[in-house]
Amino acid sequence: MISLIAAIGQNGELGKNNKLIWNIPSDLKFFKNTTLNHKVIMGYNTYLSIGRALPNRDNIVLCHDINLINDEHIKVYNNIDELIAKEIDDEEVFIIGGASLYKYFYPLASKLYLTLIEKSDREADVYFPKIDDNLWNKEIIDENNENDINYKHVLYRRK
Ligand SMILES: NC(=O)c1ccc[n+]([C@@H]2O[C@H](COP(=O)([O-])OP(=O)(O)OC[C@H]3O[C@@H](n4cnc5c(N)ncnc54)[C@H](OP(=O)(O)O)[C@@H]3O)[C@@H](O)[C@H]2O)c1
């Protein structure tokens, strides 16, 4: 079962220059608590931007050259169909970015865990796919403010 987890601005902003745009430590805690002990699947740019394997999770990276990553804590695939066949089953797995993986997996996802950041004043070069509200039931998990940023955690379940 596929879940996407992402923090996005009001226009779907995800990142710029291979970095996150906003600094919200409490949201990183939410990300950690939600993904802990699950498989996390990411693209190579997101792996580079994190810079290491995330502890207490099965880390899976998609990239064209599997020799680029030499880390016993990371499973690397260069074929997305093989990754899906081997890694996705009834257990919840998390797609943790970036834009290219969200775009590919959005139509396959059963759930979206979105941090909706009430800001649109920062430039971005990558965006989350456009969400068709008719396809999802939404549940607000919590609403917060940190570093002068209002944001909500919202769980989208596919209807
Ligand atoms: N706001 C958030 O919640 C959030 C979360 C995660 C990331 N981000 C942001 O998203 C940005 C990165 O997104 P991105 O789209 O540039 O990169 P990405 O999705 O992390 O990685 C893209 C790379 O993954 C590999 N890849 C993707 N599809 C593949 C396929 N079918 N087969 C083989 N390899 C494949 C390719 O690597 P190679 O071509 O190099 O092999 C591709 O260049 C950064 O700004 C990051 O900060 C934001």
The ligand as a Gaussian input file, in Angstrom:
#p B3LYP/6-31G(d) Opt

LIG

0 1
 N        8.781000      19.279000       0.465000
 C        8.968000      17.972000       0.590000
 O        8.249000      17.290000       1.337000
 C       10.065000      17.308000      -0.177000
 C       10.333000      15.943000       0.010000
 C       11.350000      15.355000      -0.734000
 C       12.087000      16.122000      -1.624000
 N       11.777000      17.436000      -1.783000
 C       12.503000      18.277000      -2.735000
 O       12.350000      17.730000      -4.033000
 C       13.502000      18.073000      -4.808000
 C       14.039000      16.823000      -5.464000
 O       13.072000      16.343000      -6.405000
 P       13.525000      15.847000      -7.856000
 O       12.309000      15.533000      -8.648000
 O       14.523000      16.822000      -8.391000
 O       14.382000      14.550000      -7.535000
 P       14.051000      13.080000      -6.962000
 O       12.695000      12.663000      -7.378000
 O       14.410000      13.044000      -5.523000
 O       15.176000      12.249000      -7.725000
 C       15.208000      12.239000      -9.126000
 C       16.215000      11.215000      -9.570000
 O       15.797000       9.908000      -9.183000
 C       16.164000       8.985000     -10.176000
 N       14.987000       8.440000     -10.814000
 C       13.732000       8.964000     -10.837000
 N       12.902000       8.160000     -11.538000
 C       13.649000       7.114000     -11.962000
 C       13.373000       5.944000     -12.730000
 N       12.150000       5.693000     -13.220000
 N       14.377000       5.072000     -12.965000
 C       15.616000       5.305000     -12.466000
 N       15.952000       6.389000     -11.744000
 C       14.976000       7.285000     -11.496000
 C       16.970000       9.761000     -11.195000
 O       18.302000       9.770000     -10.744000
 P       19.572000       9.694000     -11.750000
 O       19.070000      10.160000     -13.079000
 O       20.581000      10.572000     -11.145000
 O       19.948000       8.287000     -11.742000
 C       16.381000      11.145000     -11.074000
 O       17.249000      12.148000     -11.541000
 C       14.467000      18.753000      -3.852000
 O       14.320000      20.164000      -3.938000
 C       13.996000      18.279000      -2.495000
 O       14.336000      19.193000      -1.461000
 C       10.798000      18.050000      -1.067000

